[in-house]
Structure formats: C-alpha cells, structure tokens
Amino acid sequence: MTVRELVAAKRNHDCILSLLVTTSDLTPPAKKEAEQFKVDYWHGGLNQLLLKVLRSIFNLKKNDRFENLEGREK
C-alpha cells in the first residue's frame, strides 16, 4: 500500500522523483510496482550497515560527516 500512496502523491504534486526508505525489504508485488512507476527504494537496515562499515573504514565517530575524506583511510 505504501508504494501506491507514494505513486499517488508523486502524481498529485507533479513530482519527477520519489524515494521510499524502509526498515525491511519490499514484497515482490511492491517491488514490481515500484519499478513500474519508477519509485526508488532503499532498505534502511542495509543503509545502516553500509554507514557502519564506512565509518570503520574511514575511522569516523557517529557524529562525524562524510566530507573531505581523502587520506583518512586506516
């Protein structure tokens, strides 16, 4: 239902892009609908894991930003 609501809101507000961030994966029908109506979606849990890995690679603390990271690798 969330993908449909986002598609409707995208149409109502004449938006070109839409992004759905979830804490779990989408069901197969929801994935199909998201692809059909060009709704980008991110799995929030995977993004959290990716940020954790990047923080460890660049030796960042939780409140540090991912800006100007040249030369900060371990």
Predicted model as a PDB file, atoms N, CA, C, CB and O in Angstrom, pLDDT in the B-factor column:
MODEL        1                                                                  
ATOM      1  N   MET A   1       0.821  -1.197   0.000  1.00 68.00           N  
ATOM      2  CA  MET A   1       0.000   0.000   0.000  1.00 68.00           C  
ATOM      3  C   MET A   1       0.867   1.264   0.000  1.00 68.00           C  
ATOM      4  CB  MET A   1      -0.935  -0.004   1.209  1.00 68.00           C  
ATOM      5  O   MET A   1       0.491   2.267  -0.607  1.00 68.00           O  
ATOM      6  N   THR A   2       2.006   1.227   0.664  1.00 87.00           N  
ATOM      7  CA  THR A   2       2.864   2.404   0.770  1.00 87.00           C  
ATOM      8  C   THR A   2       3.373   2.849  -0.593  1.00 87.00           C  
ATOM      9  CB  THR A   2       4.039   2.120   1.695  1.00 87.00           C  
ATOM     10  O   THR A   2       3.439   4.049  -0.858  1.00 87.00           O  
ATOM     11  N   VAL A   3       3.732   1.918  -1.455  1.00 92.00           N  
ATOM     12  CA  VAL A   3       4.220   2.274  -2.790  1.00 92.00           C  
ATOM     13  C   VAL A   3       3.107   2.975  -3.554  1.00 92.00           C  
ATOM     14  CB  VAL A   3       4.713   1.013  -3.565  1.00 92.00           C  
ATOM     15  O   VAL A   3       3.353   3.983  -4.216  1.00 92.00           O  
ATOM     16  N   ARG A   4       1.889   2.459  -3.472  1.00 92.00           N  
ATOM     17  CA  ARG A   4       0.755   3.087  -4.159  1.00 92.00           C  
ATOM     18  C   ARG A   4       0.507   4.496  -3.647  1.00 92.00           C  
ATOM     19  CB  ARG A   4      -0.506   2.245  -3.987  1.00 92.00           C  
ATOM     20  O   ARG A   4       0.248   5.409  -4.432  1.00 92.00           O  
ATOM     21  N   GLU A   5       0.583   4.673  -2.347  1.00 93.00           N  
ATOM     22  CA  GLU A   5       0.385   6.005  -1.772  1.00 93.00           C  
ATOM     23  C   GLU A   5       1.450   6.974  -2.268  1.00 93.00           C  
ATOM     24  CB  GLU A   5       0.405   5.938  -0.238  1.00 93.00           C  
ATOM     25  O   GLU A   5       1.159   8.131  -2.568  1.00 93.00           O  
ATOM     26  N   LEU A   6       2.670   6.497  -2.350  1.00 91.00           N  
ATOM     27  CA  LEU A   6       3.767   7.340  -2.826  1.00 91.00           C  
ATOM     28  C   LEU A   6       3.595   7.687  -4.301  1.00 91.00           C  
ATOM     29  CB  LEU A   6       5.112   6.641  -2.606  1.00 91.00           C  
ATOM     30  O   LEU A   6       3.878   8.814  -4.709  1.00 91.00           O  
ATOM     31  N   VAL A   7       3.136   6.736  -5.100  1.00 92.00           N  
ATOM     32  CA  VAL A   7       2.877   6.990  -6.523  1.00 92.00           C  
ATOM     33  C   VAL A   7       1.770   8.031  -6.671  1.00 92.00           C  
ATOM     34  CB  VAL A   7       2.487   5.675  -7.258  1.00 92.00           C  
ATOM     35  O   VAL A   7       1.874   8.937  -7.498  1.00 92.00           O  
ATOM     36  N   ALA A   8       0.711   7.904  -5.871  1.00 94.00           N  
ATOM     37  CA  ALA A   8      -0.388   8.871  -5.923  1.00 94.00           C  
ATOM     38  C   ALA A   8       0.084  10.261  -5.515  1.00 94.00           C  
ATOM     39  CB  ALA A   8      -1.539   8.422  -5.018  1.00 94.00           C  
ATOM     40  O   ALA A   8      -0.277  11.251  -6.152  1.00 94.00           O  
ATOM     41  N   ALA A   9       0.882  10.341  -4.464  1.00 93.00           N  
ATOM     42  CA  ALA A   9       1.404  11.636  -4.020  1.00 93.00           C  
ATOM     43  C   ALA A   9       2.326  12.240  -5.077  1.00 93.00           C  
ATOM     44  CB  ALA A   9       2.156  11.485  -2.685  1.00 93.00           C  
ATOM     45  O   ALA A   9       2.317  13.450  -5.302  1.00 93.00           O  
ATOM     46  N   LYS A  10       3.110  11.396  -5.714  1.00 92.00           N  
ATOM     47  CA  LYS A  10       4.013  11.844  -6.784  1.00 92.00           C  
ATOM     48  C   LYS A  10       3.204  12.477  -7.918  1.00 92.00           C  
ATOM     49  CB  LYS A  10       4.864  10.656  -7.323  1.00 92.00           C  
ATOM     50  O   LYS A  10       3.580  13.527  -8.440  1.00 92.00           O  
ATOM     51  N   ARG A  11       2.106  11.845  -8.295  1.00 93.00           N  
ATOM     52  CA  ARG A  11       1.240  12.386  -9.352  1.00 93.00           C  
ATOM     53  C   ARG A  11       0.544  13.668  -8.901  1.00 93.00           C  
ATOM     54  CB  ARG A  11       0.192  11.344  -9.768  1.00 93.00           C  
ATOM     55  O   ARG A  11       0.493  14.645  -9.649  1.00 93.00           O  
ATOM     56  N   ASN A  12       0.009  13.667  -7.682  1.00 94.00           N  
ATOM     57  CA  ASN A  12      -0.746  14.821  -7.180  1.00 94.00           C  
ATOM     58  C   ASN A  12       0.114  16.076  -7.088  1.00 94.00           C  
ATOM     59  CB  ASN A  12      -1.334  14.506  -5.815  1.00 94.00           C  
ATOM     60  O   ASN A  12      -0.372  17.186  -7.307  1.00 94.00           O  
ATOM     61  N   HIS A  13       1.385  15.898  -6.766  1.00 94.00           N  
ATOM     62  CA  HIS A  13       2.278  17.048  -6.595  1.00 94.00           C  
ATOM     63  C   HIS A  13       3.178  17.260  -7.802  1.00 94.00           C  
ATOM     64  CB  HIS A  13       3.128  16.869  -5.352  1.00 94.00           C  
ATOM     65  O   HIS A  13       4.098  18.077  -7.760  1.00 94.00           O  
ATOM     66  N   ASP A  14       2.917  16.529  -8.873  1.00 94.00           N  
ATOM     67  CA  ASP A  14       3.662  16.665 -10.130  1.00 94.00           C  
ATOM     68  C   ASP A  14       5.171  16.531  -9.915  1.00 94.00           C  
ATOM     69  CB  ASP A  14       3.350  18.014 -10.783  1.00 94.00           C  
ATOM     70  O   ASP A  14       5.956  17.341 -10.407  1.00 94.00           O  
ATOM     71  N   CYS A  15       5.560  15.492  -9.169  1.00 92.00           N  
ATOM     72  CA  CYS A  15       6.973  15.246  -8.874  1.00 92.00           C  
ATOM     73  C   CYS A  15       7.593  14.322  -9.916  1.00 92.00           C  
ATOM     74  CB  CYS A  15       7.133  14.640  -7.471  1.00 92.00           C  
ATOM     75  O   CYS A  15       6.921  13.457 -10.478  1.00 92.00           O  
ATOM     76  N   ILE A  16       8.862  14.517 -10.158  1.00 91.00           N  
ATOM     77  CA  ILE A  16       9.582  13.658 -11.091  1.00 91.00           C  
ATOM     78  C   ILE A  16      10.178  12.464 -10.347  1.00 91.00           C  
ATOM     79  CB  ILE A  16      10.691  14.453 -11.819  1.00 91.00           C  
ATOM     80  O   ILE A  16      10.159  11.339 -10.849  1.00 91.00           O  
ATOM     81  N   LEU A  17      10.699  12.711  -9.169  1.00 91.00           N  
ATOM     82  CA  LEU A  17      11.399  11.685  -8.400  1.00 91.00           C  
ATOM     83  C   LEU A  17      10.622  11.316  -7.140  1.00 91.00           C  
ATOM     84  CB  LEU A  17      12.805  12.163  -8.030  1.00 91.00           C  
ATOM     85  O   LEU A  17       9.865  12.123  -6.602  1.00 91.00           O  
ATOM     86  N   SER A  18      10.822  10.095  -6.685  1.00 91.00           N  
ATOM     87  CA  SER A  18      10.280   9.668  -5.396  1.00 91.00           C  
ATOM     88  C   SER A  18      11.235   8.646  -4.795  1.00 91.00           C  
ATOM     89  CB  SER A  18       8.838   9.071  -5.549  1.00 91.00           C  
ATOM     90  O   SER A  18      11.900   7.894  -5.507  1.00 91.00           O  
ATOM     91  N   LEU A  19      11.283   8.637  -3.475  1.00 89.00           N  
ATOM     92  CA  LEU A  19      12.179   7.734  -2.763  1.00 89.00           C  
ATOM     93  C   LEU A  19      11.460   7.187  -1.540  1.00 89.00           C  
ATOM     94  CB  LEU A  19      13.492   8.454  -2.356  1.00 89.00           C  
ATOM     95  O   LEU A  19      10.898   7.942  -0.747  1.00 89.00           O  
ATOM     96  N   LEU A  20      11.483   5.883  -1.394  1.00 90.00           N  
ATOM     97  CA  LEU A  20      10.889   5.213  -0.247  1.00 90.00           C  
ATOM     98  C   LEU A  20      12.019   4.552   0.539  1.00 90.00           C  
ATOM     99  CB  LEU A  20       9.806   4.163  -0.690  1.00 90.00           C  
ATOM    100  O   LEU A  20      12.758   3.731  -0.005  1.00 90.00           O  
ATOM    101  N   VAL A  21      12.154   4.904   1.805  1.00 86.00           N  
ATOM    102  CA  VAL A  21      13.162   4.285   2.673  1.00 86.00           C  
ATOM    103  C   VAL A  21      12.409   3.419   3.673  1.00 86.00           C  
ATOM    104  CB  VAL A  21      14.063   5.370   3.405  1.00 86.00           C  
ATOM    105  O   VAL A  21      11.539   3.902   4.398  1.00 86.00           O  
ATOM    106  N   THR A  22      12.751   2.139   3.705  1.00 86.00           N  
ATOM    107  CA  THR A  22      12.057   1.199   4.581  1.00 86.00           C  
ATOM    108  C   THR A  22      13.032   0.583   5.583  1.00 86.00           C  
ATOM    109  CB  THR A  22      11.370   0.095   3.755  1.00 86.00           C  
ATOM    110  O   THR A  22      14.249   0.690   5.433  1.00 86.00           O  
ATOM    111  N   THR A  23      12.484  -0.051   6.585  1.00 81.00           N  
ATOM    112  CA  THR A  23      13.321  -0.768   7.548  1.00 81.00           C  
ATOM    113  C   THR A  23      13.385  -2.250   7.198  1.00 81.00           C  
ATOM    114  CB  THR A  23      12.784  -0.582   8.982  1.00 81.00           C  
ATOM    115  O   THR A  23      14.062  -3.030   7.867  1.00 81.00           O  
ATOM    116  N   SER A  24      12.680  -2.620   6.151  1.00 83.00           N  
ATOM    117  CA  SER A  24      12.704  -4.011   5.694  1.00 83.00           C  
ATOM    118  C   SER A  24      12.639  -4.007   4.172  1.00 83.00           C  
ATOM    119  CB  SER A  24      11.518  -4.842   6.308  1.00 83.00           C  
ATOM    120  O   SER A  24      12.530  -2.952   3.547  1.00 83.00           O  
ATOM    121  N   ASP A  25      12.707  -5.186   3.591  1.00 84.00           N  
ATOM    122  CA  ASP A  25      12.648  -5.279   2.144  1.00 84.00           C  
ATOM    123  C   ASP A  25      11.192  -5.184   1.683  1.00 84.00           C  
ATOM    124  CB  ASP A  25      13.296  -6.594   1.654  1.00 84.00           C  
ATOM    125  O   ASP A  25      10.273  -5.425   2.466  1.00 84.00           O  
ATOM    126  N   LEU A  26      10.988  -4.835   0.421  1.00 88.00           N  
ATOM    127  CA  LEU A  26       9.645  -4.776  -0.147  1.00 88.00           C  
ATOM    128  C   LEU A  26       9.200  -6.176  -0.571  1.00 88.00           C  
ATOM    129  CB  LEU A  26       9.601  -3.802  -1.351  1.00 88.00           C  
ATOM    130  O   LEU A  26      10.021  -7.037  -0.887  1.00 88.00           O  
ATOM    131  N   THR A  27       7.898  -6.377  -0.570  1.00 90.00           N  
ATOM    132  CA  THR A  27       7.360  -7.639  -1.067  1.00 90.00           C  
ATOM    133  C   THR A  27       7.551  -7.683  -2.586  1.00 90.00           C  
ATOM    134  CB  THR A  27       5.848  -7.800  -0.681  1.00 90.00           C  
ATOM    135  O   THR A  27       7.698  -6.635  -3.215  1.00 90.00           O  
ATOM    136  N   PRO A  28       7.551  -8.866  -3.177  1.00 92.00           N  
ATOM    137  CA  PRO A  28       7.709  -8.941  -4.644  1.00 92.00           C  
ATOM    138  C   PRO A  28       6.687  -8.100  -5.426  1.00 92.00           C  
ATOM    139  CB  PRO A  28       7.598 -10.385  -5.087  1.00 92.00           C  
ATOM    140  O   PRO A  28       7.075  -7.441  -6.390  1.00 92.00           O  
ATOM    141  N   PRO A  29       5.391  -8.095  -5.050  1.00 92.00           N  
ATOM    142  CA  PRO A  29       4.461  -7.229  -5.788  1.00 92.00           C  
ATOM    143  C   PRO A  29       4.785  -5.734  -5.613  1.00 92.00           C  
ATOM    144  CB  PRO A  29       3.025  -7.502  -5.327  1.00 92.00           C  
ATOM    145  O   PRO A  29       4.634  -4.951  -6.550  1.00 92.00           O  
ATOM    146  N   ALA A  30       5.228  -5.348  -4.416  1.00 91.00           N  
ATOM    147  CA  ALA A  30       5.578  -3.947  -4.175  1.00 91.00           C  
ATOM    148  C   ALA A  30       6.822  -3.561  -4.969  1.00 91.00           C  
ATOM    149  CB  ALA A  30       5.806  -3.696  -2.673  1.00 91.00           C  
ATOM    150  O   ALA A  30       6.904  -2.449  -5.491  1.00 91.00           O  
ATOM    151  N   LYS A  31       7.796  -4.477  -5.064  1.00 91.00           N  
ATOM    152  CA  LYS A  31       8.989  -4.211  -5.883  1.00 91.00           C  
ATOM    153  C   LYS A  31       8.609  -4.006  -7.344  1.00 91.00           C  
ATOM    154  CB  LYS A  31      10.002  -5.368  -5.759  1.00 91.00           C  
ATOM    155  O   LYS A  31       9.113  -3.103  -8.011  1.00 91.00           O  
ATOM    156  N   LYS A  32       7.708  -4.865  -7.830  1.00 94.00           N  
ATOM    157  CA  LYS A  32       7.273  -4.765  -9.222  1.00 94.00           C  
ATOM    158  C   LYS A  32       6.581  -3.419  -9.472  1.00 94.00           C  
ATOM    159  CB  LYS A  32       6.322  -5.934  -9.576  1.00 94.00           C  
ATOM    160  O   LYS A  32       6.824  -2.764 -10.486  1.00 94.00           O  
ATOM    161  N   GLU A  33       5.727  -3.023  -8.546  1.00 93.00           N  
ATOM    162  CA  GLU A  33       5.024  -1.743  -8.676  1.00 93.00           C  
ATOM    163  C   GLU A  33       5.986  -0.563  -8.585  1.00 93.00           C  
ATOM    164  CB  GLU A  33       3.948  -1.618  -7.597  1.00 93.00           C  
ATOM    165  O   GLU A  33       5.846   0.416  -9.319  1.00 93.00           O  
ATOM    166  N   ALA A  34       6.956  -0.657  -7.692  1.00 92.00           N  
ATOM    167  CA  ALA A  34       7.949   0.414  -7.558  1.00 92.00           C  
ATOM    168  C   ALA A  34       8.750   0.567  -8.846  1.00 92.00           C  
ATOM    169  CB  ALA A  34       8.897   0.132  -6.374  1.00 92.00           C  
ATOM    170  O   ALA A  34       9.018   1.684  -9.288  1.00 92.00           O  
ATOM    171  N   GLU A  35       9.124  -0.543  -9.438  1.00 94.00           N  
ATOM    172  CA  GLU A  35       9.864  -0.480 -10.703  1.00 94.00           C  
ATOM    173  C   GLU A  35       8.983   0.049 -11.833  1.00 94.00           C  
ATOM    174  CB  GLU A  35      10.412  -1.867 -11.071  1.00 94.00           C  
ATOM    175  O   GLU A  35       9.442   0.827 -12.669  1.00 94.00           O  
ATOM    176  N   GLN A  36       7.722  -0.372 -11.857  1.00 95.00           N  
ATOM    177  CA  GLN A  36       6.799   0.048 -12.898  1.00 95.00           C  
ATOM    178  C   GLN A  36       6.577   1.567 -12.874  1.00 95.00           C  
ATOM    179  CB  GLN A  36       5.469  -0.682 -12.741  1.00 95.00           C  
ATOM    180  O   GLN A  36       6.521   2.204 -13.926  1.00 95.00           O  
ATOM    181  N   PHE A  37       6.449   2.145 -11.671  1.00 93.00           N  
ATOM    182  CA  PHE A  37       6.163   3.567 -11.541  1.00 93.00           C  
ATOM    183  C   PHE A  37       7.396   4.394 -11.185  1.00 93.00           C  
ATOM    184  CB  PHE A  37       5.100   3.776 -10.501  1.00 93.00           C  
ATOM    185  O   PHE A  37       7.285   5.555 -10.789  1.00 93.00           O  
ATOM    186  N   LYS A  38       8.574   3.782 -11.329  1.00 92.00           N  
ATOM    187  CA  LYS A  38       9.851   4.462 -11.125  1.00 92.00           C  
ATOM    188  C   LYS A  38       9.969   5.106  -9.736  1.00 92.00           C  
ATOM    189  CB  LYS A  38      10.039   5.520 -12.194  1.00 92.00           C  
ATOM    190  O   LYS A  38      10.306   6.282  -9.596  1.00 92.00           O  
ATOM    191  N   VAL A  39       9.681   4.295  -8.728  1.00 93.00           N  
ATOM    192  CA  VAL A  39       9.850   4.705  -7.333  1.00 93.00           C  
ATOM    193  C   VAL A  39      11.146   4.069  -6.838  1.00 93.00           C  
ATOM    194  CB  VAL A  39       8.611   4.278  -6.437  1.00 93.00           C  
ATOM    195  O   VAL A  39      11.260   2.843  -6.801  1.00 93.00           O  
ATOM    196  N   ASP A  40      12.118   4.890  -6.461  1.00 91.00           N  
ATOM    197  CA  ASP A  40      13.356   4.361  -5.888  1.00 91.00           C  
ATOM    198  C   ASP A  40      13.082   3.941  -4.451  1.00 91.00           C  
ATOM    199  CB  ASP A  40      14.510   5.416  -5.953  1.00 91.00           C  
ATOM    200  O   ASP A  40      12.302   4.584  -3.747  1.00 91.00           O  
ATOM    201  N   TYR A  41      13.716   2.877  -4.023  1.00 89.00           N  
ATOM    202  CA  TYR A  41      13.538   2.461  -2.634  1.00 89.00           C  
ATOM    203  C   TYR A  41      14.868   1.992  -2.056  1.00 89.00           C  
ATOM    204  CB  TYR A  41      12.479   1.342  -2.530  1.00 89.00           C  
ATOM    205  O   TYR A  41      15.691   1.376  -2.733  1.00 89.00           O  
ATOM    206  N   TRP A  42      15.043   2.306  -0.789  1.00 85.00           N  
ATOM    207  CA  TRP A  42      16.246   1.902  -0.043  1.00 85.00           C  
ATOM    208  C   TRP A  42      15.814   1.057   1.133  1.00 85.00           C  
ATOM    209  CB  TRP A  42      17.073   3.141   0.439  1.00 85.00           C  
ATOM    210  O   TRP A  42      14.823   1.352   1.802  1.00 85.00           O  
ATOM    211  N   HIS A  43      16.557   0.024   1.371  1.00 82.00           N  
ATOM    212  CA  HIS A  43      16.353  -0.820   2.544  1.00 82.00           C  
ATOM    213  C   HIS A  43      17.133  -0.161   3.685  1.00 82.00           C  
ATOM    214  CB  HIS A  43      16.828  -2.325   2.288  1.00 82.00           C  
ATOM    215  O   HIS A  43      18.363  -0.204   3.701  1.00 82.00           O  
ATOM    216  N   GLY A  44      16.435   0.437   4.621  1.00 76.00           N  
ATOM    217  CA  GLY A  44      17.069   1.195   5.698  1.00 76.00           C  
ATOM    218  C   GLY A  44      18.078   0.406   6.501  1.00 76.00           C  
ATOM    219  O   GLY A  44      19.114   0.943   6.893  1.00 76.00           O  
ATOM    220  N   GLY A  45      17.789  -0.878   6.756  1.00 79.00           N  
ATOM    221  CA  GLY A  45      18.716  -1.719   7.516  1.00 79.00           C  
ATOM    222  C   GLY A  45      20.041  -1.896   6.797  1.00 79.00           C  
ATOM    223  O   GLY A  45      21.099  -1.887   7.427  1.00 79.00           O  
ATOM    224  N   LEU A  46      19.991  -2.059   5.468  1.00 80.00           N  
ATOM    225  CA  LEU A  46      21.228  -2.193   4.702  1.00 80.00           C  
ATOM    226  C   LEU A  46      22.001  -0.879   4.671  1.00 80.00           C  
ATOM    227  CB  LEU A  46      20.924  -2.658   3.275  1.00 80.00           C  
ATOM    228  O   LEU A  46      23.231  -0.876   4.709  1.00 80.00           O  
ATOM    229  N   ASN A  47      21.277   0.237   4.603  1.00 77.00           N  
ATOM    230  CA  ASN A  47      21.947   1.537   4.623  1.00 77.00           C  
ATOM    231  C   ASN A  47      22.662   1.759   5.957  1.00 77.00           C  
ATOM    232  CB  ASN A  47      20.934   2.667   4.368  1.00 77.00           C  
ATOM    233  O   ASN A  47      23.768   2.298   5.997  1.00 77.00           O  
ATOM    234  N   GLN A  48      22.025   1.343   7.033  1.00 79.00           N  
ATOM    235  CA  GLN A  48      22.641   1.478   8.350  1.00 79.00           C  
ATOM    236  C   GLN A  48      23.915   0.639   8.428  1.00 79.00           C  
ATOM    237  CB  GLN A  48      21.652   1.059   9.458  1.00 79.00           C  
ATOM    238  O   GLN A  48      24.922   1.091   8.973  1.00 79.00           O  
ATOM    239  N   LEU A  49      23.877  -0.566   7.892  1.00 82.00           N  
ATOM    240  CA  LEU A  49      25.054  -1.424   7.869  1.00 82.00           C  
ATOM    241  C   LEU A  49      26.164  -0.804   7.020  1.00 82.00           C  
ATOM    242  CB  LEU A  49      24.690  -2.814   7.334  1.00 82.00           C  
ATOM    243  O   LEU A  49      27.331  -0.818   7.413  1.00 82.00           O  
ATOM    244  N   LEU A  50      25.797  -0.260   5.853  1.00 83.00           N  
ATOM    245  CA  LEU A  50      26.773   0.395   4.985  1.00 83.00           C  
ATOM    246  C   LEU A  50      27.438   1.573   5.697  1.00 83.00           C  
ATOM    247  CB  LEU A  50      26.100   0.871   3.690  1.00 83.00           C  
ATOM    248  O   LEU A  50      28.657   1.729   5.622  1.00 83.00           O  
ATOM    249  N   LEU A  51      26.656   2.398   6.385  1.00 81.00           N  
ATOM    250  CA  LEU A  51      27.234   3.529   7.119  1.00 81.00           C  
ATOM    251  C   LEU A  51      28.192   3.050   8.209  1.00 81.00           C  
ATOM    252  CB  LEU A  51      26.121   4.389   7.739  1.00 81.00           C  
ATOM    253  O   LEU A  51      29.239   3.658   8.431  1.00 81.00           O  
ATOM    254  N   LYS A  52      27.839   1.975   8.878  1.00 84.00           N  
ATOM    255  CA  LYS A  52      28.706   1.420   9.917  1.00 84.00           C  
ATOM    256  C   LYS A  52      30.043   0.971   9.323  1.00 84.00           C  
ATOM    257  CB  LYS A  52      28.011   0.238  10.623  1.00 84.00           C  
ATOM    258  O   LYS A  52      31.100   1.227   9.899  1.00 84.00           O  
ATOM    259  N   VAL A  53      29.990   0.304   8.173  1.00 86.00           N  
ATOM    260  CA  VAL A  53      31.211  -0.150   7.500  1.00 86.00           C  
ATOM    261  C   VAL A  53      32.046   1.050   7.056  1.00 86.00           C  
ATOM    262  CB  VAL A  53      30.866  -1.045   6.284  1.00 86.00           C  
ATOM    263  O   VAL A  53      33.260   1.075   7.255  1.00 86.00           O  
ATOM    264  N   LEU A  54      31.391   2.045   6.454  1.00 83.00           N  
ATOM    265  CA  LEU A  54      32.130   3.238   6.003  1.00 83.00           C  
ATOM    266  C   LEU A  54      32.773   3.974   7.174  1.00 83.00           C  
ATOM    267  CB  LEU A  54      31.194   4.190   5.244  1.00 83.00           C  
ATOM    268  O   LEU A  54      33.895   4.468   7.059  1.00 83.00           O  
ATOM    269  N   ARG A  55      32.064   4.048   8.298  1.00 82.00           N  
ATOM    270  CA  ARG A  55      32.641   4.714   9.472  1.00 82.00           C  
ATOM    271  C   ARG A  55      33.886   3.977   9.956  1.00 82.00           C  
ATOM    272  CB  ARG A  55      31.603   4.800  10.607  1.00 82.00           C  
ATOM    273  O   ARG A  55      34.861   4.601  10.375  1.00 82.00           O  
ATOM    274  N   SER A  56      33.846   2.652   9.895  1.00 86.00           N  
ATOM    275  CA  SER A  56      35.016   1.895  10.348  1.00 86.00           C  
ATOM    276  C   SER A  56      36.169   2.041   9.353  1.00 86.00           C  
ATOM    277  CB  SER A  56      34.657   0.404  10.536  1.00 86.00           C  
ATOM    278  O   SER A  56      37.327   2.109   9.762  1.00 86.00           O  
ATOM    279  N   ILE A  57      35.868   2.088   8.058  1.00 86.00           N  
ATOM    280  CA  ILE A  57      36.918   2.248   7.049  1.00 86.00           C  
ATOM    281  C   ILE A  57      37.605   3.602   7.200  1.00 86.00           C  
ATOM    282  CB  ILE A  57      36.332   2.103   5.629  1.00 86.00           C  
ATOM    283  O   ILE A  57      38.832   3.693   7.151  1.00 86.00           O  
ATOM    284  N   PHE A  58      36.808   4.649   7.385  1.00 82.00           N  
ATOM    285  CA  PHE A  58      37.363   5.996   7.458  1.00 82.00           C  
ATOM    286  C   PHE A  58      37.611   6.459   8.891  1.00 82.00           C  
ATOM    287  CB  PHE A  58      36.440   6.965   6.770  1.00 82.00           C  
ATOM    288  O   PHE A  58      37.935   7.624   9.122  1.00 82.00           O  
ATOM    289  N   ASN A  59      37.459   5.554   9.848  1.00 82.00           N  
ATOM    290  CA  ASN A  59      37.739   5.841  11.244  1.00 82.00           C  
ATOM    291  C   ASN A  59      36.971   7.073  11.723  1.00 82.00           C  
ATOM    292  CB  ASN A  59      39.236   6.040  11.450  1.00 82.00           C  
ATOM    293  O   ASN A  59      37.560   7.997  12.284  1.00 82.00           O  
ATOM    294  N   LEU A  60      35.658   7.082  11.498  1.00 80.00           N  
ATOM    295  CA  LEU A  60      34.811   8.208  11.886  1.00 80.00           C  
ATOM    296  C   LEU A  60      33.999   7.871  13.125  1.00 80.00           C  
ATOM    297  CB  LEU A  60      33.880   8.603  10.738  1.00 80.00           C  
ATOM    298  O   LEU A  60      33.652   6.715  13.367  1.00 80.00           O  
ATOM    299  N   LYS A  61      33.707   8.895  13.895  1.00 78.00           N  
ATOM    300  CA  LYS A  61      32.804   8.739  15.025  1.00 78.00           C  
ATOM    301  C   LYS A  61      31.382   8.935  14.520  1.00 78.00           C  
ATOM    302  CB  LYS A  61      33.144   9.747  16.173  1.00 78.00           C  
ATOM    303  O   LYS A  61      31.186   9.370  13.386  1.00 78.00           O  
ATOM    304  N   LYS A  62      30.393   8.622  15.338  1.00 72.00           N  
ATOM    305  CA  LYS A  62      28.996   8.644  14.913  1.00 72.00           C  
ATOM    306  C   LYS A  62      28.548  10.018  14.407  1.00 72.00           C  
ATOM    307  CB  LYS A  62      28.111   8.215  16.058  1.00 72.00           C  
ATOM    308  O   LYS A  62      27.762  10.087  13.462  1.00 72.00           O  
ATOM    309  N   ASN A  63      29.022  11.100  15.001  1.00 74.00           N  
ATOM    310  CA  ASN A  63      28.583  12.436  14.614  1.00 74.00           C  
ATOM    311  C   ASN A  63      29.436  13.073  13.525  1.00 74.00           C  
ATOM    312  CB  ASN A  63      28.576  13.322  15.810  1.00 74.00           C  
ATOM    313  O   ASN A  63      29.122  14.171  13.066  1.00 74.00           O  
ATOM    314  N   ASP A  64      30.508  12.407  13.103  1.00 72.00           N  
ATOM    315  CA  ASP A  64      31.342  12.934  12.016  1.00 72.00           C  
ATOM    316  C   ASP A  64      30.572  12.864  10.704  1.00 72.00           C  
ATOM    317  CB  ASP A  64      32.678  12.146  11.906  1.00 72.00           C  
ATOM    318  O   ASP A  64      29.671  12.042  10.542  1.00 72.00           O  
ATOM    319  N   ARG A  65      30.939  13.737   9.770  1.00 70.00           N  
ATOM    320  CA  ARG A  65      30.283  13.762   8.472  1.00 70.00           C  
ATOM    321  C   ARG A  65      31.191  13.145   7.424  1.00 70.00           C  
ATOM    322  CB  ARG A  65      29.903  15.197   8.078  1.00 70.00           C  
ATOM    323  O   ARG A  65      32.411  13.105   7.587  1.00 70.00           O  
ATOM    324  N   PHE A  66      30.584  12.663   6.347  1.00 63.00           N  
ATOM    325  CA  PHE A  66      31.325  12.061   5.251  1.00 63.00           C  
ATOM    326  C   PHE A  66      31.736  13.138   4.249  1.00 63.00           C  
ATOM    327  CB  PHE A  66      30.484  10.966   4.560  1.00 63.00           C  
ATOM    328  O   PHE A  66      31.314  13.111   3.093  1.00 63.00           O  
ATOM    329  N   GLU A  67      32.545  14.068   4.687  1.00 66.00           N  
ATOM    330  CA  GLU A  67      33.029  15.138   3.822  1.00 66.00           C  
ATOM    331  C   GLU A  67      34.552  15.175   3.899  1.00 66.00           C  
ATOM    332  CB  GLU A  67      32.414  16.515   4.229  1.00 66.00           C  
ATOM    333  O   GLU A  67      35.139  14.963   4.960  1.00 66.00           O  
ATOM    334  N   ASN A  68      35.169  15.442   2.779  1.00 60.00           N  
ATOM    335  CA  ASN A  68      36.642  15.579   2.731  1.00 60.00           C  
ATOM    336  C   ASN A  68      37.344  14.403   3.402  1.00 60.00           C  
ATOM    337  CB  ASN A  68      37.077  16.889   3.407  1.00 60.00           C  
ATOM    338  O   ASN A  68      38.068  14.580   4.382  1.00 60.00           O  
ATOM    339  N   LEU A  69      37.130  13.217   2.875  1.00 60.00           N  
ATOM    340  CA  LEU A  69      37.660  12.012   3.497  1.00 60.00           C  
ATOM    341  C   LEU A  69      39.011  11.584   2.932  1.00 60.00           C  
ATOM    342  CB  LEU A  69      36.679  10.894   3.340  1.00 60.00           C  
ATOM    343  O   LEU A  69      39.530  10.536   3.316  1.00 60.00           O  
ATOM    344  N   GLU A  70      39.581  12.361   2.042  1.00 60.00           N  
ATOM    345  CA  GLU A  70      40.862  11.963   1.449  1.00 60.00           C  
ATOM    346  C   GLU A  70      41.914  11.760   2.520  1.00 60.00           C  
ATOM    347  CB  GLU A  70      41.339  13.008   0.441  1.00 60.00           C  
ATOM    348  O   GLU A  70      42.094  12.594   3.407  1.00 60.00           O  
ATOM    349  N   GLY A  71      42.593  10.657   2.423  1.00 59.00           N  
ATOM    350  CA  GLY A  71      43.693  10.384   3.350  1.00 59.00           C  
ATOM    351  C   GLY A  71      43.267   9.927   4.715  1.00 59.00           C  
ATOM    352  O   GLY A  71      44.119   9.816   5.597  1.00 59.00           O  
ATOM    353  N   ARG A  72      41.987   9.650   4.950  1.00 58.00           N  
ATOM    354  CA  ARG A  72      41.539   9.244   6.286  1.00 58.00           C  
ATOM    355  C   ARG A  72      41.378   7.747   6.411  1.00 58.00           C  
ATOM    356  CB  ARG A  72      40.235   9.916   6.624  1.00 58.00           C  
ATOM    357  O   ARG A  72      40.984   7.263   7.472  1.00 58.00           O  
ATOM    358  N   GLU A  73      41.674   6.988   5.350  1.00 53.00           N  
ATOM    359  CA  GLU A  73      41.551   5.536   5.451  1.00 53.00           C  
ATOM    360  C   GLU A  73      42.593   5.005   6.436  1.00 53.00           C  
ATOM    361  CB  GLU A  73      41.720   4.868   4.056  1.00 53.00           C  
ATOM    362  O   GLU A  73      43.643   5.616   6.636  1.00 53.00           O  
ATOM    363  N   LYS A  74      42.290   3.869   7.042  1.00 50.00           N  
ATOM    364  CA  LYS A  74      43.194   3.252   8.014  1.00 50.00           C  
ATOM    365  C   LYS A  74      44.499   2.872   7.356  1.00 50.00           C  
ATOM    366  CB  LYS A  74      42.549   2.022   8.653  1.00 50.00           C  
ATOM    367  O   LYS A  74      45.390   2.338   8.016  1.00 50.00           O  
TER     368      LYS A  74                                                      
ENDMDL                                                                          
END                                                                             
